[in-house]
Amino acid sequence: MTTTNRPARAYLPKPEIVLERLPRMGSVMVNTRYRGATHERMGVVGEIAVTDREVRCSGEAHDSVIDSSAAASVVVDRTGRMKGTILPRIDFLDKAGEVIFSVIGMEGLASFDAGLEGLEETPADDLAEKPARTPAELKEGDPGAAPFEAAMNSDATVTIEQRRPGFRQRWTGVIEKVSPAMGFINVMRPDFHLHLRGGAVARWRGEVVTDGLRFEAIDAEGRETGLSISGPSAAFSGLPRE
């Protein structure tokens, strides 16, 4: 296990400065959780492009856009562990203290801290512990799986995107398998994971787009969840458009 003399939890400078360091960290996961969906991209960040309004994270394994004004604070947390290995993370929080998205170092603490070298860190002793998430339950015939299973059976290239205030991320590829496990519908590829909580989607609303069809996930309250899947019409054969 690698150790560090840096604070276990600390505030970092403004988001653009931190995000510009991601290409130095080796393989990282960029993930967001919103209305029942967890959307994750994994791999080396190829490029960070900063404009007045947004930061774009790109590369063979990454495709996300961050609203520069959305994150009110940035916190590094070195307390996370999996099987004895430290999995350091950076949380980008909104004004209400909710995590918009996170960056997790997949190569351990040394590569992660090397990427943050020279940045000021202010101990974050005032942060409350995150509440434990409630267990998920996936019932047979959950409507959330429908477009992923249709796309899997078609072998078509599709795009799975997650949008939420201040952040959006997408993956484009072929769905090889849809796996129900631990109360979630899971789509997993080497550079992408989607974990969709059972019951999070009540129905899918389809629309015609330039390149085919796009389906938006709608929850039981009639709200858009921000999760969508799009691709050629043949990818969604037999799937109703409500």
N, C-alpha and C positions, 0 to 999 in steps of 0.2 A: 504494500500500500504506500503510495506517495503522500508525503506530508508537505505543508507549506507554513510559512510564518505570516502569511497574510490573513486578514480577518476572515472568519468563517462566513459571515454575512456582511455585506457592505454596499453602500451606495456608490454608483459609478457616475462619470460625467454624462452629458446629454447624449441621447440615442445615436445621433449621427457619428459621433466620435467613437463610440463603442462598436457600432456596426462596421465601421471601416476596418476594424481589427479582425473580423471573422476569417478572411482568407489566410491569416497567419496561424490559425488554431488547428489546422488539420481537419479531420472529419468531424462535422458537427450535425446535430439534429436541430432543425427549426420546426417548432410545433405550436399549434394553437388548439384550444378547446372552446367550443361554442355550441350551445344548445344541443348537446348530446353527441356531437361529432368531434373526434380528435384527428387532426390532419397533420402528418409528419413527413418532412423531407430529410434525407440523410446523405451526407457525403461532404466533399470538400467544396467550399464556396469559391467560385471562380472569380467573381467580380462584384464590387459594391459601387453603385452609381448614385450619387447624391445630387438632388436638385433642391430648389427652394421649398418645394412642397412634399417631396417624398424621397424615400431611399429604396432602391431596387437591389435585391439580392439575387444573383443569377449564377449559372454554371450548369454543367451536365446533370447535377443532382439537386439543383435549387432553382426556384422560380417564385419569388414572393415580393410584395410591394408594401412598404410601411409608410403610413401618413406621419410626416415629421412632427406634426403638432399633437399627435394622439397620446404619446407616452409622457406622463408627468414625472416619472422617476424610473431609474434603472437600478436593479439590485442584483449583485452577484451572490450566489449561495453555493458554498463548498461543502455542505453537510450531507448531500445526497450520496447514497451508496447502493450498489447492486453487487451481490456475491463478493463482498469485500473490497470492491473497487470503487473509488470515489468518482462520481459522475457530477462534475460541477455544472452549474447552470447560471444563465443570466435571464432574469425576468424583466420584461418591459411592462410597467404598470400604468393604468390610466389614472385620472384624478381621483377616482373612487377607491383606488388601491386594488382594482381587479387586474389580473394578469391578462394582457392582450395577446402576447406570444412569448415564447421562451427559446433560448439557444442553449443546447446541452452539449458539452464536450464529450465526444465519443472515444477519444484517445487518451483519456486520463487527465490528471491535474497538470503535469509538466507542460504539455502542448497548450493547454488552455491558458495557464498563467503566462506562458511566453507571449501569447497573443495580446494579453492585457498589460504587458510590461510597460512601465512608465506612466500608467494612468493613475490618478489619485483615487484612493478608496477610503471612504468614510464609514467606520463601523455602524451597522444598522441594528443597534440593540433594541430599537423601539418597535421593530416589526413583530406583528403577531404571528403565531404559528398558523399554517394553513389548515382548515378543517378537513377531516377525513371525508372522502367521497363515499356516497352510499353505494351498496352493491347493485350491479345492473342485473336485469332479468330479460332474457330473450325468449319470446313465445314463438311457437311454430307458426309459420306463415306471416311473420312480421313484414309489413309492407316496405320497410326500409331496404330490404335486400333486392327488390324487384329489378331496378335498372342495372345493377351491378351483375346480377345473374344473367340478364338478357345480353349485356355486353360481353360477358365471359363466353357465352355460347356462340357468339358471332365472330370471335377472334378479331374484332375491329379495334382500331386505335381510338381511344376516348380520352377526354380530359375531365378530371375530378378536381373541383375547385371549392375552396372554403373562403367565404367572405365574412367579415365582422367589422364593426366600427374600428377604423384605424389600421386594418390589416387585411390582406388577401394573399392566398397561396394556391398554387395549382400543380398538378402532375398530369403528364400526358404519356400514355402507353397502352399496352394490351393487358387486360385483366385475365390472369391465368387461373385464379382460384378465388372463391368467396368462402370464407371459413367462419362459421358460427362458433364462438368460444367465450366463456367467462361472461356471458350476458351481452356480448357485442357481436356485430356483423363486421368481419375483418377482411380487408383487401390489403395484401402485403406483397411488395416487390423489394428488391435490394435497396432502392433509393426512396421508397415511399411506403408509408403505412396509413391506412384509414381504419379507425376504430369507431364504429357507429353504435351508440348505445341502443339496446332494445327499447322499443316504444318511443324513440325520439322522433320518428317520422310517421305521420298519420297517412299521408298520401304524397304523390309526386305530381306537380303541375308542369305539363309539357308545352313547349312552344317551338315553332319553326324558326330556325336561324339560318344564316348564310350557308353554313357547311352541313346542315342536317337538322338535328333536333337537340333541344336542351331541356333537361328536367330539373326543376327546383324542388327541394325537399320542404314540405309544409308540415308543421307540427299539429298536435291535437287542438291547439287554440287558434289555428288558422294563420299562424305567423310563418314567415319565411325563416328557415334556420340558417341560411347562408351557404348551405351545402348544395352543390349542383353537379350534374354529370352531363356532358355533351359529346356529340360525335355524329357520324353518318347515320341516316335514317335506318339503315339496315342493322345497326347495332342494337336497336330497340324494337325489333319486330314483335308485334303482338302486345306491346306495352301501351295501355290506354293513355290518352292525353286529356287530362281533366281541365 
